[in-house]
Amino acid sequence: MMSRLLISLWLCGASVAVAKPWQGIEPGVSKKADVVAKFGEPSKSLDSRGKAVLVYEEKTAIKNTVQVQFKLAPGTGVVERIDVYPLVILSADAIEKSYGTSCDAEEPTVTCYVKKETERGGLYYLYNKLGLAVFFKDDNNTVQELAFLPGKK
């Protein structure tokens, strides 16, 4: 119950929708100017494979996060992806309660996930309809990162 409350609070009332926004910033829609207007200047700006990345960490860390990265599309400055590294400890169970069960479940939820494996063998849940990927630490239970992407219908 407490973990569900925490995840709900720090994700600011997450709701079911295509292209899951995070803190009012929506992948595929919001632009760099929207991010800076909402959160101020980032700790640093990087270039990663031709994409600008706005990083908020340490003194500019966004509430309840260790770090947030906004990856921008080249040329347009549209947010393509938001990587959120939570400050609070979130479990796989809390994620399922907040976003939905496995698509392999006997009665899957509308926004179910598919279990996937990273190139390095790490576990993650992919919620295609929400545009959300949840990456776990080596214990396969504790959330390491939430990646908000444009959703798929």
Buried (B, 14 or more C-beta within 10 A) or exposed (E): EEBBEBBBEBBEEBEEEBBBBBBEBBBBEBBBEBBEEEBEEBBEEEEEEEEBBBBBBEEBBBEBBBBBBBBBBEEEBBBBBBBBBBBBEBBBEBBBBBBBBBBEEEEEBEBBBEEEEEEEEBBBBBBBBBBBBBBBEEEEBEBBBBBBBBBEE
